Amino acid sequence: MTGLWGVRPRWRTDVLGEFFCPGCGGDRNYRRQYGRRWLRLLGTPVLPLGPVLGSVQCTSCHGRYGTETLDQLTCVRLAAMLRDAQYTVALAALAAGGTAGRAGRDAACAVIREAGFEDCGEAQVLAALAALSGYAGGEPLDVDVDGVGSGLAVELHAALEPLAPHLEQQGRERLLLQGAWIALADGRYLPQERAALAVVGRCLKLSDRQVCELLAAATRTPH
């Protein structure tokens, strides 16, 4: 009798997309599916028994996972968000310290190129600063310590806060340190630079103590 009867779900696909597959360990296409359990006779569904939880099936390994796996960023999306975060941190650190010093401009451009914007030169960086904050001069730009009142501070929140939950602490610290190295390129931290880096730290879910320790460590560890 056991071979005659069985209970298996019958799936229907409602969404197709790309996700990070836990089984494959990389970006893959998926089917989001919902279904109903059916009593089957010789493999043929004869009686519906009730709904089953929705799931996500990888089209490569055919593994089936909970829909919460869609909350995990794809590798492509994570790389793009990290690139934008590095870019925004570099702009904020440069603006806070002023663009008059050659060393600061060079350090910011180096971080931006390292992030993947290989064709982004000094002219493009300064143009981006002007577009984001109306900043066109060489004097330091004042950044609100609460992260409001500045176009760049708003950009920091938009670029960093969605990314922070997906980075290990070492990755979040690295982003802050990149901003610190730009700030230190022209000498000691200015008050505006510390304020900007404090905003970066809060957006990255780093405590005030961690931010202070990292800023101090940056003065002892050249980039």
PAMI-9924 format. One record per residue (C-alpha): residue number from 1; residue in three letters; x, y, z. Coordinates in steps of 0.5 Angstrom, whole numbers, padded with zeros to 4 digits. Layout:
// residues N
(r NUM; 'ALA'; (X; Y; Z))
...
This chain:
// residues 223
(r 1; 'MET'; (0000; 0000; 0000))
(r 2; 'THR'; (0006; 0005; 0001))
(r 3; 'GLY'; (0008; 0005; -0006))
(r 4; 'LEU'; (0001; 0006; -0008))
(r 5; 'TRP'; (0000; 0012; -0004))
(r 6; 'GLY'; (0004; 0018; -0002))
(r 7; 'VAL'; (0003; 0026; -0001))
(r 8; 'ARG'; (0007; 0031; -0005))
(r 9; 'PRO'; (0007; 0038; -0006))
(r 10; 'ARG'; (0005; 0041; -0013))
(r 11; 'TRP'; (0008; 0047; -0014))
(r 12; 'ARG'; (0007; 0054; -0018))
(r 13; 'THR'; (0012; 0059; -0020))
(r 14; 'ASP'; (0010; 0066; -0019))
(r 15; 'VAL'; (0017; 0070; -0020))
(r 16; 'LEU'; (0023; 0069; -0023))
(r 17; 'GLY'; (0029; 0072; -0021))
(r 18; 'GLU'; (0037; 0072; -0019))
(r 19; 'PHE'; (0039; 0070; -0012))
(r 20; 'PHE'; (0045; 0068; -0008))
(r 21; 'CYS'; (0044; 0061; -0008))
(r 22; 'PRO'; (0047; 0058; -0001))
(r 23; 'GLY'; (0048; 0051; -0004))
(r 24; 'CYS'; (0052; 0053; -0010))
(r 25; 'GLY'; (0055; 0059; -0007))
(r 26; 'GLY'; (0054; 0064; -0012))
(r 27; 'ASP'; (0049; 0068; -0016))
(r 28; 'ARG'; (0044; 0064; -0020))
(r 29; 'ASN'; (0037; 0064; -0023))
(r 30; 'TYR'; (0031; 0062; -0018))
(r 31; 'ARG'; (0024; 0061; -0018))
(r 32; 'ARG'; (0019; 0063; -0013))
(r 33; 'GLN'; (0014; 0058; -0012))
(r 34; 'TYR'; (0008; 0057; -0008))
(r 35; 'GLY'; (0004; 0050; -0007))
(r 36; 'ARG'; (-0001; 0045; -0004))
(r 37; 'ARG'; (0000; 0038; -0002))
(r 38; 'TRP'; (-0004; 0033; -0005))
(r 39; 'LEU'; (-0005; 0026; -0004))
(r 40; 'ARG'; (-0003; 0022; -0010))
(r 41; 'LEU'; (-0005; 0015; -0012))
(r 42; 'LEU'; (0001; 0012; -0017))
(r 43; 'GLY'; (0004; 0019; -0017))
(r 44; 'THR'; (-0003; 0022; -0020))
(r 45; 'PRO'; (-0006; 0028; -0015))
(r 46; 'VAL'; (-0012; 0026; -0013))
(r 47; 'LEU'; (-0014; 0030; -0007))
(r 48; 'PRO'; (-0012; 0037; -0004))
(r 49; 'LEU'; (-0009; 0037; 0003))
(r 50; 'GLY'; (-0007; 0044; 0004))
(r 51; 'PRO'; (-0002; 0049; 0002))
(r 52; 'VAL'; (0005; 0049; 0004))
(r 53; 'LEU'; (0010; 0055; 0005))
(r 54; 'GLY'; (0013; 0058; -0001))
(r 55; 'SER'; (0020; 0057; -0003))
(r 56; 'VAL'; (0025; 0059; -0007))
(r 57; 'GLN'; (0028; 0054; -0012))
(r 58; 'CYS'; (0035; 0054; -0015))
(r 59; 'THR'; (0035; 0053; -0023))
(r 60; 'SER'; (0042; 0050; -0023))
(r 61; 'CYS'; (0042; 0046; -0017))
(r 62; 'HIS'; (0035; 0045; -0016))
(r 63; 'GLY'; (0036; 0046; -0008))
(r 64; 'ARG'; (0029; 0049; -0005))
(r 65; 'TYR'; (0030; 0054; 0000))
(r 66; 'GLY'; (0026; 0059; 0005))
(r 67; 'THR'; (0024; 0065; 0001))
(r 68; 'GLU'; (0028; 0069; 0007))
(r 69; 'THR'; (0034; 0067; 0002))
(r 70; 'LEU'; (0032; 0073; -0002))
(r 71; 'ASP'; (0034; 0078; 0003))
(r 72; 'GLN'; (0041; 0076; 0002))
(r 73; 'LEU'; (0045; 0080; -0003))
(r 74; 'THR'; (0047; 0077; -0010))
(r 75; 'CYS'; (0055; 0078; -0011))
(r 76; 'VAL'; (0054; 0083; -0016))
(r 77; 'ARG'; (0049; 0087; -0012))
(r 78; 'LEU'; (0054; 0087; -0006))
(r 79; 'ALA'; (0060; 0089; -0010))
(r 80; 'ALA'; (0056; 0095; -0013))
(r 81; 'MET'; (0054; 0097; -0006))
(r 82; 'LEU'; (0061; 0097; -0004))
(r 83; 'ARG'; (0063; 0101; -0010))
(r 84; 'ASP'; (0058; 0106; -0009))
(r 85; 'ALA'; (0060; 0106; -0001))
(r 86; 'GLN'; (0067; 0107; -0002))
(r 87; 'TYR'; (0066; 0113; -0007))
(r 88; 'THR'; (0061; 0116; -0002))
(r 89; 'VAL'; (0066; 0116; 0004))
(r 90; 'ALA'; (0072; 0118; -0001))
(r 91; 'LEU'; (0068; 0124; -0003))
(r 92; 'ALA'; (0065; 0126; 0004))
(r 93; 'ALA'; (0072; 0126; 0007))
(r 94; 'LEU'; (0075; 0130; 0002))
(r 95; 'ALA'; (0070; 0135; 0002))
(r 96; 'ALA'; (0070; 0135; 0010))
(r 97; 'GLY'; (0078; 0137; 0009))
(r 98; 'GLY'; (0078; 0141; 0003))
(r 99; 'THR'; (0080; 0140; -0004))
(r 100; 'ALA'; (0086; 0145; -0003))
(r 101; 'GLY'; (0091; 0140; -0002))
(r 102; 'ARG'; (0094; 0136; -0007))
(r 103; 'ALA'; (0095; 0130; -0002))
(r 104; 'GLY'; (0088; 0130; 0000))
(r 105; 'ARG'; (0085; 0130; -0007))
(r 106; 'ASP'; (0090; 0124; -0009))
(r 107; 'ALA'; (0088; 0120; -0004))
(r 108; 'ALA'; (0081; 0121; -0005))
(r 109; 'CYS'; (0082; 0119; -0012))
(r 110; 'ALA'; (0086; 0113; -0011))
(r 111; 'VAL'; (0081; 0110; -0006))
(r 112; 'ILE'; (0075; 0112; -0012))
(r 113; 'ARG'; (0080; 0108; -0017))
(r 114; 'GLU'; (0081; 0102; -0012))
(r 115; 'ALA'; (0073; 0102; -0012))
(r 116; 'GLY'; (0073; 0100; -0019))
(r 117; 'PHE'; (0072; 0107; -0022))
(r 118; 'GLU'; (0078; 0107; -0026))
(r 119; 'ASP'; (0077; 0112; -0031))
(r 120; 'CYS'; (0075; 0117; -0025))
(r 121; 'GLY'; (0080; 0123; -0025))
(r 122; 'GLU'; (0080; 0129; -0021))
(r 123; 'ALA'; (0076; 0133; -0025))
(r 124; 'GLN'; (0070; 0128; -0024))
(r 125; 'VAL'; (0071; 0128; -0017))
(r 126; 'LEU'; (0071; 0135; -0016))
(r 127; 'ALA'; (0065; 0136; -0021))
(r 128; 'ALA'; (0061; 0130; -0017))
(r 129; 'LEU'; (0063; 0134; -0010))
(r 130; 'ALA'; (0060; 0140; -0013))
(r 131; 'ALA'; (0053; 0137; -0016))
(r 132; 'LEU'; (0052; 0133; -0009))
(r 133; 'SER'; (0053; 0139; -0004))
(r 134; 'GLY'; (0054; 0145; -0008))
(r 135; 'TYR'; (0061; 0145; -0006))
(r 136; 'ALA'; (0066; 0148; -0011))
(r 137; 'GLY'; (0071; 0152; -0007))
(r 138; 'GLY'; (0078; 0149; -0003))
(r 139; 'GLU'; (0076; 0151; 0004))
(r 140; 'PRO'; (0073; 0145; 0008))
(r 141; 'LEU'; (0066; 0143; 0008))
(r 142; 'ASP'; (0062; 0143; 0015))
(r 143; 'VAL'; (0058; 0137; 0016))
(r 144; 'ASP'; (0053; 0136; 0021))
(r 145; 'VAL'; (0055; 0131; 0026))
(r 146; 'ASP'; (0048; 0129; 0026))
(r 147; 'GLY'; (0048; 0127; 0019))
(r 148; 'VAL'; (0043; 0132; 0016))
(r 149; 'GLY'; (0043; 0139; 0013))
(r 150; 'SER'; (0049; 0136; 0008))
(r 151; 'GLY'; (0048; 0133; 0001))
(r 152; 'LEU'; (0054; 0129; 0002))
(r 153; 'ALA'; (0051; 0127; 0009))
(r 154; 'VAL'; (0045; 0124; 0006))
(r 155; 'GLU'; (0049; 0121; 0001))
(r 156; 'LEU'; (0053; 0117; 0007))
(r 157; 'HIS'; (0046; 0115; 0010))
(r 158; 'ALA'; (0043; 0112; 0003))
(r 159; 'ALA'; (0050; 0109; 0001))
(r 160; 'LEU'; (0052; 0106; 0008))
(r 161; 'GLU'; (0046; 0104; 0012))
(r 162; 'PRO'; (0043; 0099; 0007))
(r 163; 'LEU'; (0050; 0096; 0006))
(r 164; 'ALA'; (0052; 0095; 0014))
(r 165; 'PRO'; (0048; 0089; 0015))
(r 166; 'HIS'; (0051; 0085; 0010))
(r 167; 'LEU'; (0059; 0087; 0012))
(r 168; 'GLU'; (0063; 0083; 0017))
(r 169; 'GLN'; (0066; 0088; 0022))
(r 170; 'GLN'; (0073; 0088; 0019))
(r 171; 'GLY'; (0069; 0090; 0012))
(r 172; 'ARG'; (0066; 0096; 0016))
(r 173; 'GLU'; (0072; 0098; 0019))
(r 174; 'ARG'; (0076; 0098; 0013))
(r 175; 'LEU'; (0071; 0103; 0010))
(r 176; 'LEU'; (0072; 0108; 0016))
(r 177; 'LEU'; (0079; 0107; 0015))
(r 178; 'GLN'; (0079; 0109; 0008))
(r 179; 'GLY'; (0076; 0116; 0010))
(r 180; 'ALA'; (0081; 0117; 0015))
(r 181; 'TRP'; (0087; 0116; 0011))
(r 182; 'ILE'; (0084; 0121; 0006))
(r 183; 'ALA'; (0083; 0126; 0012))
(r 184; 'LEU'; (0090; 0125; 0014))
(r 185; 'ALA'; (0093; 0126; 0007))
(r 186; 'ASP'; (0094; 0133; 0009))
(r 187; 'GLY'; (0096; 0133; 0016))
(r 188; 'ARG'; (0092; 0132; 0022))
(r 189; 'TYR'; (0084; 0131; 0023))
(r 190; 'LEU'; (0080; 0137; 0022))
(r 191; 'PRO'; (0074; 0138; 0027))
(r 192; 'GLN'; (0070; 0137; 0020))
(r 193; 'GLU'; (0073; 0131; 0018))
(r 194; 'ARG'; (0072; 0128; 0025))
(r 195; 'ALA'; (0065; 0130; 0025))
(r 196; 'ALA'; (0064; 0127; 0018))
(r 197; 'LEU'; (0068; 0120; 0020))
(r 198; 'ALA'; (0063; 0120; 0026))
(r 199; 'VAL'; (0057; 0120; 0021))
(r 200; 'VAL'; (0061; 0115; 0017))
(r 201; 'GLY'; (0062; 0110; 0023))
(r 202; 'ARG'; (0054; 0111; 0025))
(r 203; 'CYS'; (0052; 0109; 0019))
(r 204; 'LEU'; (0056; 0103; 0019))
(r 205; 'LYS'; (0054; 0101; 0026))
(r 206; 'LEU'; (0060; 0102; 0029))
(r 207; 'SER'; (0060; 0105; 0036))
(r 208; 'ASP'; (0063; 0112; 0038))
(r 209; 'ARG'; (0069; 0108; 0042))
(r 210; 'GLN'; (0070; 0104; 0036))
(r 211; 'VAL'; (0070; 0110; 0031))
(r 212; 'CYS'; (0075; 0113; 0036))
(r 213; 'GLU'; (0080; 0107; 0036))
(r 214; 'LEU'; (0080; 0107; 0029))
(r 215; 'LEU'; (0081; 0114; 0028))
(r 216; 'ALA'; (0087; 0113; 0033))
(r 217; 'ALA'; (0090; 0107; 0029))
(r 218; 'ALA'; (0089; 0110; 0022))
(r 219; 'THR'; (0095; 0116; 0025))
(r 220; 'ARG'; (0099; 0110; 0026))
(r 221; 'THR'; (0098; 0106; 0020))
(r 222; 'PRO'; (0099; 0109; 0014))
(r 223; 'HIS'; (0095; 0107; 0008))
